[in-house]
Amino acid sequence: MIESLQTGSPKIVGYKLRGRLHDAEYRALMPALEAILAVEGKLRVFVQCENFEGVDMRAVWEDIRFATKHYADFERIAVVGDGRWETWLARFFKPFTRATVRHYKASELAQAWAWLRADL
């Protein structure tokens, strides 16, 4: 499940991931994200994982297609969580974006937000 989070800035989008992410959820998210990109330009992304169980292969494919199209549209991506999937997500994003990608433990939530909000 993907839940949108309030970020306090139009230049930062935030999502909480729970359970297993499927391609239908991802495809539903893309038009909203593209609309924000059209208005705001480059964005920063906050991804918080809670009881995250991974991503199905079709969702991975959708993410690759989206990332290829928007390779230079993101500045920073913070992935927060303590599981192995969070580490994998942070590594997965890197070749598909010009953004700086960082992984934070759940206990470092405040640092992740501070990094995303810096210099805005």
Buried (B, 14 or more C-beta within 10 A) or exposed (E): EBEEEEBEBEBBBBBBBBEBBBBEBBBEBBEEBEEBBEEBEBBBBBBBBBEBEBBBEBBBEBBEBBBEEBEEBBBBBBBBBBBEBBEBBBEBBEEBBEBEBBBBEBEBBEBBBEBBBEEE
